[in-house]
Amino acid sequence: MTELLLERGGVATDDHTTHPWTLSEIVSGAVIGGLRFFDFRGYHELNREQQGP
């Protein structure tokens, strides 16, 4: 769905980063700030590590 929406350009945002994601970043699995596009598991892991035990 995301690919269809972005095939003519533009960017997408997700709930876990402030980065505007391009289609090529999403498709390639690019990592920005330690996270991939809509990486909810990675987001929770990063936040758990920052909060400590």
N, C-alpha and C positions, 0 to 999 in steps of 0.2 A: 504494500500500500504506500509506504513512504517513497519507494522508488518511483512509483507512478506519479505521485504528487510533485516530486522534485526533478523529474526528467527534463524539464525545460529551464531549470535553474532554480535559484532560491536556496533557502536554508530551512532546517528544522531545529526545533529546540526540544529538550526533554526536561523531566522534573528533577534531574540529578546533577546537572551542570548548567553553567551560564554560557557555555560555548554554543555559537550558532553552527550547526553541523551541515556540511555539504553532502551531496549524494556520494561523491567519491570517498569521503571520510567514512561514511556509514557502511558502504559496501566493502571497503577494504578492512574494516575493523580497526580503524585508527584509534589510538589511545591518547586522550587529551586530559591532562591533570590526573592521570591514573585510572581513567574510566573510558569505556567505550560508550557508544550511543545507547541510551536507555539501559544502562548497566546497573540495575537496582541491586543486584547481589554485591557487585564491587563497591557501590556507594555505601551499603550497610557495613561491609567489611572495613572500608576506610574510616567510617565514623566510629565503629567499635574500637579500632586500634587507637584513634585519637582520644577517645574517652577513657581508655585504660580499663583495668579490671574493676 
